[in-house]
Amino acid sequence: MKKAPLSFCLLVAVFCILIILGLSCSTGDSPKDVVVHMFGAMDRNDIAALNDILDIPALMESDVEDYSLQADTPRVFHSPEDLLNDLTGEGKTKRRWFSYQRVLGNTEIKGDTAFVEISFIDKAKSTQYYNKFGLHKDINGRWKIYSFRTVSGE
């Protein structure tokens, strides 16, 4: 069997190193991709993936609206587990969001902050819940969801 010349082996090694460096230097998924991954993780009840995608301390802060789309007053989550359980299994938010048609819209990026438009459509009531999910980059340059801002519309 004939051996490959040393220059060919070196070229292949350099090519492999460049590919690995290119993958490790990428900034990751787009903000819209992160929102899509979040819904996939919710569907699979993948708490570890949600923990990686969400800025849980920011989401636990009290807000002016309940993002499950049904309550008049915001719910208070006392622990990260409460929040993650709300987005998985039989959680209220998961049940509500998955009972509607979800339509992703435009993405607006301003530096290290982004907003992804998403509408939840209740066909039975002819109601659209318009949202802009807020994302920001973490210290590693990865997008994380920090806000589910809900605005009701007809």
CNS distance restraints for C-alpha pairs under 8 A (distance, minus, plus):
assign (resid   4 and name CA) (resid   8 and name CA) 6.57 0.50 0.50
assign (resid   4 and name CA) (resid   9 and name CA) 6.82 0.50 0.50
assign (resid   5 and name CA) (resid   9 and name CA) 6.62 0.50 0.50
assign (resid   6 and name CA) (resid  10 and name CA) 6.12 0.50 0.50
assign (resid   7 and name CA) (resid  11 and name CA) 6.09 0.50 0.50
assign (resid   8 and name CA) (resid  12 and name CA) 6.26 0.50 0.50
assign (resid   9 and name CA) (resid  13 and name CA) 6.19 0.50 0.50
assign (resid  10 and name CA) (resid  14 and name CA) 6.17 0.50 0.50
assign (resid  11 and name CA) (resid  15 and name CA) 6.14 0.50 0.50
assign (resid  12 and name CA) (resid  16 and name CA) 6.21 0.50 0.50
assign (resid  13 and name CA) (resid  17 and name CA) 6.26 0.50 0.50
assign (resid  14 and name CA) (resid  18 and name CA) 6.22 0.50 0.50
assign (resid  15 and name CA) (resid  19 and name CA) 6.33 0.50 0.50
assign (resid  16 and name CA) (resid  20 and name CA) 6.28 0.50 0.50
assign (resid  17 and name CA) (resid  21 and name CA) 6.11 0.50 0.50
assign (resid  18 and name CA) (resid  22 and name CA) 5.98 0.50 0.50
assign (resid  19 and name CA) (resid  23 and name CA) 6.23 0.50 0.50
assign (resid  20 and name CA) (resid  24 and name CA) 6.22 0.50 0.50
assign (resid  21 and name CA) (resid  25 and name CA) 6.06 0.50 0.50
assign (resid  22 and name CA) (resid  26 and name CA) 6.35 0.50 0.50
assign (resid  27 and name CA) (resid 141 and name CA) 6.06 0.50 0.50
assign (resid  27 and name CA) (resid 142 and name CA) 6.43 0.50 0.50
assign (resid  28 and name CA) (resid 141 and name CA) 7.85 0.50 0.50
assign (resid  28 and name CA) (resid 142 and name CA) 6.13 0.50 0.50
assign (resid  28 and name CA) (resid 143 and name CA) 7.85 0.50 0.50
assign (resid  29 and name CA) (resid  33 and name CA) 5.63 0.50 0.50
assign (resid  29 and name CA) (resid  34 and name CA) 6.30 0.50 0.50
assign (resid  29 and name CA) (resid 142 and name CA) 7.57 0.50 0.50
assign (resid  29 and name CA) (resid 143 and name CA) 7.42 0.50 0.50
assign (resid  30 and name CA) (resid  34 and name CA) 6.40 0.50 0.50
assign (resid  30 and name CA) (resid 143 and name CA) 7.37 0.50 0.50
assign (resid  31 and name CA) (resid  35 and name CA) 6.53 0.50 0.50
assign (resid  31 and name CA) (resid 107 and name CA) 7.31 0.50 0.50
assign (resid  31 and name CA) (resid 114 and name CA) 6.70 0.50 0.50
assign (resid  31 and name CA) (resid 115 and name CA) 7.64 0.50 0.50
assign (resid  31 and name CA) (resid 116 and name CA) 6.87 0.50 0.50
assign (resid  31 and name CA) (resid 135 and name CA) 6.82 0.50 0.50
assign (resid  31 and name CA) (resid 143 and name CA) 6.10 0.50 0.50
assign (resid  32 and name CA) (resid  36 and name CA) 6.34 0.50 0.50
assign (resid  32 and name CA) (resid 104 and name CA) 7.92 0.50 0.50
assign (resid  32 and name CA) (resid 107 and name CA) 6.68 0.50 0.50
assign (resid  32 and name CA) (resid 116 and name CA) 6.12 0.50 0.50
assign (resid  33 and name CA) (resid  37 and name CA) 6.08 0.50 0.50
assign (resid  34 and name CA) (resid  38 and name CA) 6.11 0.50 0.50
assign (resid  34 and name CA) (resid  53 and name CA) 6.86 0.50 0.50
assign (resid  34 and name CA) (resid 143 and name CA) 6.99 0.50 0.50
assign (resid  34 and name CA) (resid 144 and name CA) 7.41 0.50 0.50
assign (resid  34 and name CA) (resid 145 and name CA) 7.88 0.50 0.50
assign (resid  35 and name CA) (resid  39 and name CA) 6.49 0.50 0.50
assign (resid  35 and name CA) (resid 116 and name CA) 7.77 0.50 0.50
assign (resid  35 and name CA) (resid 145 and name CA) 7.72 0.50 0.50
assign (resid  36 and name CA) (resid  40 and name CA) 6.37 0.50 0.50
assign (resid  37 and name CA) (resid  41 and name CA) 6.08 0.50 0.50
assign (resid  37 and name CA) (resid  53 and name CA) 7.99 0.50 0.50
assign (resid  38 and name CA) (resid  42 and name CA) 6.13 0.50 0.50
assign (resid  38 and name CA) (resid  49 and name CA) 7.71 0.50 0.50
assign (resid  38 and name CA) (resid  50 and name CA) 6.25 0.50 0.50
assign (resid  38 and name CA) (resid  53 and name CA) 6.67 0.50 0.50
assign (resid  39 and name CA) (resid  43 and name CA) 6.10 0.50 0.50
assign (resid  40 and name CA) (resid  44 and name CA) 6.27 0.50 0.50
assign (resid  41 and name CA) (resid  45 and name CA) 5.85 0.50 0.50
assign (resid  41 and name CA) (resid  46 and name CA) 4.86 0.50 0.50
assign (resid  41 and name CA) (resid  47 and name CA) 7.24 0.50 0.50
assign (resid  41 and name CA) (resid  49 and name CA) 6.04 0.50 0.50
assign (resid  41 and name CA) (resid  50 and name CA) 6.15 0.50 0.50
assign (resid  42 and name CA) (resid  46 and name CA) 6.23 0.50 0.50
assign (resid  42 and name CA) (resid  47 and name CA) 7.77 0.50 0.50
assign (resid  42 and name CA) (resid  50 and name CA) 7.35 0.50 0.50
assign (resid  42 and name CA) (resid  87 and name CA) 6.13 0.50 0.50
assign (resid  42 and name CA) (resid  88 and name CA) 5.34 0.50 0.50
assign (resid  42 and name CA) (resid  94 and name CA) 7.07 0.50 0.50
assign (resid  43 and name CA) (resid  88 and name CA) 7.33 0.50 0.50
assign (resid  45 and name CA) (resid  88 and name CA) 4.91 0.50 0.50
assign (resid  45 and name CA) (resid  89 and name CA) 6.00 0.50 0.50
assign (resid  46 and name CA) (resid  50 and name CA) 6.42 0.50 0.50
assign (resid  46 and name CA) (resid  88 and name CA) 7.60 0.50 0.50
assign (resid  47 and name CA) (resid  51 and name CA) 6.01 0.50 0.50
assign (resid  47 and name CA) (resid  84 and name CA) 6.54 0.50 0.50
assign (resid  47 and name CA) (resid  88 and name CA) 7.42 0.50 0.50
assign (resid  48 and name CA) (resid  52 and name CA) 6.39 0.50 0.50
assign (resid  49 and name CA) (resid  53 and name CA) 6.25 0.50 0.50
assign (resid  50 and name CA) (resid  54 and name CA) 5.83 0.50 0.50
assign (resid  50 and name CA) (resid  84 and name CA) 7.47 0.50 0.50
assign (resid  51 and name CA) (resid  55 and name CA) 7.67 0.50 0.50
assign (resid  51 and name CA) (resid  56 and name CA) 7.22 0.50 0.50
assign (resid  51 and name CA) (resid  84 and name CA) 7.79 0.50 0.50
assign (resid  52 and name CA) (resid 144 and name CA) 7.84 0.50 0.50
assign (resid  53 and name CA) (resid 143 and name CA) 7.49 0.50 0.50
assign (resid  53 and name CA) (resid 144 and name CA) 5.19 0.50 0.50
assign (resid  53 and name CA) (resid 145 and name CA) 6.44 0.50 0.50
assign (resid  54 and name CA) (resid  59 and name CA) 7.87 0.50 0.50
assign (resid  54 and name CA) (resid 144 and name CA) 5.15 0.50 0.50
assign (resid  54 and name CA) (resid 145 and name CA) 4.76 0.50 0.50
assign (resid  54 and name CA) (resid 146 and name CA) 6.35 0.50 0.50
assign (resid  55 and name CA) (resid  59 and name CA) 6.35 0.50 0.50
assign (resid  55 and name CA) (resid 144 and name CA) 5.73 0.50 0.50
assign (resid  55 and name CA) (resid 145 and name CA) 5.66 0.50 0.50
assign (resid  55 and name CA) (resid 146 and name CA) 4.97 0.50 0.50
assign (resid  56 and name CA) (resid  60 and name CA) 6.09 0.50 0.50
assign (resid  56 and name CA) (resid  80 and name CA) 6.48 0.50 0.50
assign (resid  56 and name CA) (resid  83 and name CA) 7.82 0.50 0.50
assign (resid  56 and name CA) (resid 146 and name CA) 7.12 0.50 0.50
assign (resid  57 and name CA) (resid  61 and name CA) 6.73 0.50 0.50
assign (resid  57 and name CA) (resid  80 and name CA) 7.63 0.50 0.50
assign (resid  58 and name CA) (resid 146 and name CA) 5.39 0.50 0.50
assign (resid  58 and name CA) (resid 147 and name CA) 7.23 0.50 0.50
assign (resid  59 and name CA) (resid 146 and name CA) 5.49 0.50 0.50
assign (resid  59 and name CA) (resid 147 and name CA) 5.87 0.50 0.50
assign (resid  59 and name CA) (resid 148 and name CA) 7.81 0.50 0.50
assign (resid  60 and name CA) (resid  76 and name CA) 7.35 0.50 0.50
assign (resid  60 and name CA) (resid  77 and name CA) 5.98 0.50 0.50
assign (resid  60 and name CA) (resid  78 and name CA) 7.85 0.50 0.50
assign (resid  60 and name CA) (resid  79 and name CA) 7.91 0.50 0.50
assign (resid  60 and name CA) (resid  80 and name CA) 7.47 0.50 0.50
assign (resid  60 and name CA) (resid  83 and name CA) 7.21 0.50 0.50
assign (resid  62 and name CA) (resid  74 and name CA) 7.11 0.50 0.50
assign (resid  62 and name CA) (resid  75 and name CA) 7.85 0.50 0.50
assign (resid  62 and name CA) (resid  76 and name CA) 6.58 0.50 0.50
assign (resid  63 and name CA) (resid  74 and name CA) 6.31 0.50 0.50
assign (resid  64 and name CA) (resid  73 and name CA) 7.34 0.50 0.50
assign (resid  64 and name CA) (resid  74 and name CA) 6.30 0.50 0.50
assign (resid  65 and name CA) (resid  72 and name CA) 7.19 0.50 0.50
assign (resid  65 and name CA) (resid  73 and name CA) 6.19 0.50 0.50
assign (resid  65 and name CA) (resid  74 and name CA) 5.16 0.50 0.50
assign (resid  65 and name CA) (resid 149 and name CA) 7.49 0.50 0.50
assign (resid  65 and name CA) (resid 150 and name CA) 6.88 0.50 0.50
assign (resid  66 and name CA) (resid  70 and name CA) 7.16 0.50 0.50
assign (resid  66 and name CA) (resid  71 and name CA) 5.85 0.50 0.50
assign (resid  66 and name CA) (resid  72 and name CA) 6.92 0.50 0.50
assign (resid  66 and name CA) (resid  73 and name CA) 6.05 0.50 0.50
assign (resid  66 and name CA) (resid  74 and name CA) 4.18 0.50 0.50
assign (resid  66 and name CA) (resid  75 and name CA) 6.29 0.50 0.50
assign (resid  66 and name CA) (resid 150 and name CA) 7.63 0.50 0.50
assign (resid  67 and name CA) (resid  74 and name CA) 7.69 0.50 0.50
assign (resid  67 and name CA) (resid  93 and name CA) 7.20 0.50 0.50
assign (resid  67 and name CA) (resid 148 and name CA) 6.08 0.50 0.50
assign (resid  67 and name CA) (resid 149 and name CA) 6.74 0.50 0.50
assign (resid  67 and name CA) (resid 150 and name CA) 5.91 0.50 0.50
assign (resid  68 and name CA) (resid  92 and name CA) 6.59 0.50 0.50
assign (resid  68 and name CA) (resid  93 and name CA) 4.35 0.50 0.50
assign (resid  68 and name CA) (resid  94 and name CA) 7.78 0.50 0.50
assign (resid  68 and name CA) (resid  96 and name CA) 6.18 0.50 0.50
assign (resid  68 and name CA) (resid  97 and name CA) 7.04 0.50 0.50
assign (resid  69 and name CA) (resid  93 and name CA) 7.74 0.50 0.50
assign (resid  69 and name CA) (resid  96 and name CA) 7.09 0.50 0.50
assign (resid  69 and name CA) (resid  97 and name CA) 7.95 0.50 0.50
assign (resid  69 and name CA) (resid 129 and name CA) 7.39 0.50 0.50
assign (resid  69 and name CA) (resid 150 and name CA) 7.30 0.50 0.50
assign (resid  77 and name CA) (resid  82 and name CA) 5.70 0.50 0.50
assign (resid  77 and name CA) (resid  83 and name CA) 5.91 0.50 0.50
assign (resid  78 and name CA) (resid  82 and name CA) 6.53 0.50 0.50
assign (resid  79 and name CA) (resid  83 and name CA) 6.78 0.50 0.50
assign (resid  80 and name CA) (resid  84 and name CA) 6.19 0.50 0.50
assign (resid  81 and name CA) (resid  85 and name CA) 5.91 0.50 0.50
assign (resid  82 and name CA) (resid  86 and name CA) 6.23 0.50 0.50
assign (resid  83 and name CA) (resid  87 and name CA) 6.63 0.50 0.50
assign (resid  84 and name CA) (resid  88 and name CA) 6.35 0.50 0.50
assign (resid  85 and name CA) (resid  89 and name CA) 6.70 0.50 0.50
assign (resid  85 and name CA) (resid  90 and name CA) 7.84 0.50 0.50
assign (resid  85 and name CA) (resid  91 and name CA) 5.74 0.50 0.50
assign (resid  86 and name CA) (resid  90 and name CA) 7.39 0.50 0.50
assign (resid  86 and name CA) (resid  91 and name CA) 3.87 0.50 0.50
assign (resid  86 and name CA) (resid  92 and name CA) 5.65 0.50 0.50
assign (resid  86 and name CA) (resid  93 and name CA) 5.68 0.50 0.50
assign (resid  86 and name CA) (resid  94 and name CA) 6.53 0.50 0.50
assign (resid  87 and name CA) (resid  91 and name CA) 5.54 0.50 0.50
assign (resid  87 and name CA) (resid  92 and name CA) 7.35 0.50 0.50
assign (resid  87 and name CA) (resid  93 and name CA) 5.65 0.50 0.50
assign (resid  87 and name CA) (resid  94 and name CA) 4.82 0.50 0.50
assign (resid  88 and name CA) (resid  94 and name CA) 5.89 0.50 0.50
assign (resid  89 and name CA) (resid  94 and name CA) 7.40 0.50 0.50
assign (resid  90 and name CA) (resid  94 and name CA) 6.88 0.50 0.50
assign (resid  90 and name CA) (resid  95 and name CA) 6.38 0.50 0.50
assign (resid  91 and name CA) (resid  95 and name CA) 6.20 0.50 0.50
assign (resid  92 and name CA) (resid  96 and name CA) 6.20 0.50 0.50
assign (resid  93 and name CA) (resid  97 and name CA) 5.96 0.50 0.50
assign (resid  94 and name CA) (resid  98 and name CA) 5.91 0.50 0.50
assign (resid  95 and name CA) (resid  99 and name CA) 6.07 0.50 0.50
assign (resid  96 and name CA) (resid 100 and name CA) 6.87 0.50 0.50
assign (resid  97 and name CA) (resid 102 and name CA) 7.68 0.50 0.50
assign (resid  97 and name CA) (resid 120 and name CA) 6.91 0.50 0.50
assign (resid  98 and name CA) (resid 102 and name CA) 7.88 0.50 0.50
assign (resid  99 and name CA) (resid 122 and name CA) 7.89 0.50 0.50
assign (resid 100 and name CA) (resid 120 and name CA) 5.56 0.50 0.50
assign (resid 100 and name CA) (resid 121 and name CA) 5.31 0.50 0.50
assign (resid 100 and name CA) (resid 122 and name CA) 5.30 0.50 0.50
assign (resid 100 and name CA) (resid 123 and name CA) 7.63 0.50 0.50
assign (resid 101 and name CA) (resid 119 and name CA) 7.95 0.50 0.50
assign (resid 101 and name CA) (resid 120 and name CA) 5.60 0.50 0.50
assign (resid 101 and name CA) (resid 121 and name CA) 5.05 0.50 0.50
assign (resid 101 and name CA) (resid 122 and name CA) 6.84 0.50 0.50
assign (resid 101 and name CA) (resid 123 and name CA) 7.90 0.50 0.50
assign (resid 102 and name CA) (resid 118 and name CA) 6.85 0.50 0.50
assign (resid 102 and name CA) (resid 119 and name CA) 5.75 0.50 0.50
assign (resid 102 and name CA) (resid 120 and name CA) 4.80 0.50 0.50
assign (resid 102 and name CA) (resid 121 and name CA) 6.49 0.50 0.50
assign (resid 103 and name CA) (resid 118 and name CA) 5.56 0.50 0.50
assign (resid 103 and name CA) (resid 119 and name CA) 5.17 0.50 0.50
assign (resid 103 and name CA) (resid 120 and name CA) 6.59 0.50 0.50
assign (resid 103 and name CA) (resid 121 and name CA) 7.89 0.50 0.50
assign (resid 104 and name CA) (resid 116 and name CA) 7.46 0.50 0.50
assign (resid 104 and name CA) (resid 117 and name CA) 5.93 0.50 0.50
assign (resid 104 and name CA) (resid 118 and name CA) 4.47 0.50 0.50
assign (resid 104 and name CA) (resid 119 and name CA) 6.55 0.50 0.50
assign (resid 105 and name CA) (resid 116 and name CA) 6.76 0.50 0.50
assign (resid 105 and name CA) (resid 117 and name CA) 4.71 0.50 0.50
assign (resid 105 and name CA) (resid 118 and name CA) 5.62 0.50 0.50
assign (resid 105 and name CA) (resid 119 and name CA) 7.68 0.50 0.50
assign (resid 106 and name CA) (resid 116 and name CA) 6.04 0.50 0.50
assign (resid 106 and name CA) (resid 117 and name CA) 5.50 0.50 0.50
assign (resid 107 and name CA) (resid 114 and name CA) 6.94 0.50 0.50
assign (resid 107 and name CA) (resid 115 and name CA) 5.66 0.50 0.50
assign (resid 107 and name CA) (resid 116 and name CA) 4.51 0.50 0.50
assign (resid 107 and name CA) (resid 117 and name CA) 6.38 0.50 0.50
assign (resid 108 and name CA) (resid 114 and name CA) 5.46 0.50 0.50
assign (resid 108 and name CA) (resid 115 and name CA) 5.18 0.50 0.50
assign (resid 108 and name CA) (resid 116 and name CA) 6.55 0.50 0.50
assign (resid 109 and name CA) (resid 113 and name CA) 5.94 0.50 0.50
assign (resid 109 and name CA) (resid 114 and name CA) 4.22 0.50 0.50
assign (resid 109 and name CA) (resid 115 and name CA) 6.53 0.50 0.50
assign (resid 110 and name CA) (resid 114 and name CA) 5.95 0.50 0.50
assign (resid 112 and name CA) (resid 136 and name CA) 5.46 0.50 0.50
assign (resid 112 and name CA) (resid 137 and name CA) 5.34 0.50 0.50
assign (resid 113 and name CA) (resid 134 and name CA) 7.30 0.50 0.50
assign (resid 113 and name CA) (resid 135 and name CA) 5.71 0.50 0.50
assign (resid 113 and name CA) (resid 136 and name CA) 4.35 0.50 0.50
assign (resid 113 and name CA) (resid 137 and name CA) 6.71 0.50 0.50
assign (resid 114 and name CA) (resid 134 and name CA) 5.91 0.50 0.50
assign (resid 114 and name CA) (resid 135 and name CA) 5.07 0.50 0.50
assign (resid 114 and name CA) (resid 136 and name CA) 6.15 0.50 0.50
assign (resid 115 and name CA) (resid 132 and name CA) 5.59 0.50 0.50
assign (resid 115 and name CA) (resid 133 and name CA) 5.47 0.50 0.50
assign (resid 115 and name CA) (resid 134 and name CA) 4.72 0.50 0.50
assign (resid 115 and name CA) (resid 135 and name CA) 6.14 0.50 0.50
assign (resid 116 and name CA) (resid 132 and name CA) 5.24 0.50 0.50
assign (resid 116 and name CA) (resid 133 and name CA) 5.22 0.50 0.50
assign (resid 116 and name CA) (resid 134 and name CA) 6.76 0.50 0.50
assign (resid 116 and name CA) (resid 135 and name CA) 7.95 0.50 0.50
assign (resid 117 and name CA) (resid 130 and name CA) 7.39 0.50 0.50
assign (resid 117 and name CA) (resid 131 and name CA) 5.69 0.50 0.50
assign (resid 117 and name CA) (resid 132 and name CA) 4.45 0.50 0.50
assign (resid 117 and name CA) (resid 133 and name CA) 6.50 0.50 0.50
assign (resid 118 and name CA) (resid 130 and name CA) 6.16 0.50 0.50
assign (resid 118 and name CA) (resid 131 and name CA) 5.17 0.50 0.50
assign (resid 118 and name CA) (resid 132 and name CA) 6.11 0.50 0.50
assign (resid 118 and name CA) (resid 133 and name CA) 7.32 0.50 0.50
assign (resid 119 and name CA) (resid 128 and name CA) 6.37 0.50 0.50
assign (resid 119 and name CA) (resid 129 and name CA) 5.49 0.50 0.50
assign (resid 119 and name CA) (resid 130 and name CA) 4.49 0.50 0.50
assign (resid 119 and name CA) (resid 131 and name CA) 5.88 0.50 0.50
assign (resid 120 and name CA) (resid 128 and name CA) 5.73 0.50 0.50
assign (resid 120 and name CA) (resid 129 and name CA) 5.02 0.50 0.50
assign (resid 120 and name CA) (resid 130 and name CA) 6.55 0.50 0.50
assign (resid 121 and name CA) (resid 126 and name CA) 7.37 0.50 0.50
assign (resid 121 and name CA) (resid 127 and name CA) 5.94 0.50 0.50
assign (resid 121 and name CA) (resid 128 and name CA) 4.49 0.50 0.50
assign (resid 121 and name CA) (resid 129 and name CA) 6.30 0.50 0.50
assign (resid 122 and name CA) (resid 126 and name CA) 5.77 0.50 0.50
assign (resid 122 and name CA) (resid 127 and name CA) 5.17 0.50 0.50
assign (resid 122 and name CA) (resid 128 and name CA) 6.21 0.50 0.50
assign (resid 123 and name CA) (resid 127 and name CA) 6.65 0.50 0.50
assign (resid 126 and name CA) (resid 154 and name CA) 7.17 0.50 0.50
assign (resid 127 and name CA) (resid 153 and name CA) 6.79 0.50 0.50
assign (resid 127 and name CA) (resid 154 and name CA) 5.09 0.50 0.50
assign (resid 128 and name CA) (resid 152 and name CA) 6.63 0.50 0.50
assign (resid 128 and name CA) (resid 153 and name CA) 5.47 0.50 0.50
assign (resid 128 and name CA) (resid 154 and name CA) 5.52 0.50 0.50
assign (resid 129 and name CA) (resid 150 and name CA) 6.78 0.50 0.50
assign (resid 129 and name CA) (resid 151 and name CA) 6.08 0.50 0.50
assign (resid 129 and name CA) (resid 152 and name CA) 4.56 0.50 0.50
assign (resid 129 and name CA) (resid 153 and name CA) 5.71 0.50 0.50
assign (resid 129 and name CA) (resid 154 and name CA) 7.81 0.50 0.50
assign (resid 130 and name CA) (resid 150 and name CA) 6.14 0.50 0.50
assign (resid 130 and name CA) (resid 151 and name CA) 5.16 0.50 0.50
assign (resid 130 and name CA) (resid 152 and name CA) 5.79 0.50 0.50
assign (resid 130 and name CA) (resid 153 and name CA) 6.42 0.50 0.50
assign (resid 131 and name CA) (resid 148 and name CA) 7.00 0.50 0.50
assign (resid 131 and name CA) (resid 149 and name CA) 5.55 0.50 0.50
assign (resid 131 and name CA) (resid 150 and name CA) 4.60 0.50 0.50
assign (resid 131 and name CA) (resid 151 and name CA) 5.70 0.50 0.50
assign (resid 132 and name CA) (resid 148 and name CA) 6.73 0.50 0.50
assign (resid 132 and name CA) (resid 149 and name CA) 5.67 0.50 0.50
assign (resid 132 and name CA) (resid 150 and name CA) 6.99 0.50 0.50
assign (resid 133 and name CA) (resid 145 and name CA) 6.91 0.50 0.50
assign (resid 133 and name CA) (resid 146 and name CA) 7.69 0.50 0.50
assign (resid 133 and name CA) (resid 147 and name CA) 5.51 0.50 0.50
assign (resid 133 and name CA) (resid 148 and name CA) 4.73 0.50 0.50
assign (resid 133 and name CA) (resid 149 and name CA) 5.93 0.50 0.50
assign (resid 134 and name CA) (resid 145 and name CA) 5.77 0.50 0.50
assign (resid 134 and name CA) (resid 146 and name CA) 5.64 0.50 0.50
assign (resid 134 and name CA) (resid 147 and name CA) 4.73 0.50 0.50
assign (resid 134 and name CA) (resid 148 and name CA) 6.55 0.50 0.50
assign (resid 134 and name CA) (resid 149 and name CA) 7.48 0.50 0.50
assign (resid 135 and name CA) (resid 143 and name CA) 6.03 0.50 0.50
assign (resid 135 and name CA) (resid 144 and name CA) 5.21 0.50 0.50
assign (resid 135 and name CA) (resid 145 and name CA) 4.27 0.50 0.50
assign (resid 135 and name CA) (resid 146 and name CA) 5.50 0.50 0.50
assign (resid 135 and name CA) (resid 147 and name CA) 6.96 0.50 0.50
assign (resid 136 and name CA) (resid 142 and name CA) 7.95 0.50 0.50
assign (resid 136 and name CA) (resid 143 and name CA) 5.38 0.50 0.50
assign (resid 136 and name CA) (resid 144 and name CA) 5.54 0.50 0.50
assign (resid 136 and name CA) (resid 145 and name CA) 6.68 0.50 0.50
assign (resid 136 and name CA) (resid 146 and name CA) 7.03 0.50 0.50
assign (resid 137 and name CA) (resid 141 and name CA) 5.10 0.50 0.50
assign (resid 137 and name CA) (resid 142 and name CA) 5.06 0.50 0.50
assign (resid 137 and name CA) (resid 143 and name CA) 4.43 0.50 0.50
assign (resid 137 and name CA) (resid 144 and name CA) 6.12 0.50 0.50
assign (resid 138 and name CA) (resid 142 and name CA) 5.44 0.50 0.50
assign (resid 138 and name CA) (resid 143 and name CA) 6.39 0.50 0.50
assign (resid 138 and name CA) (resid 144 and name CA) 6.74 0.50 0.50
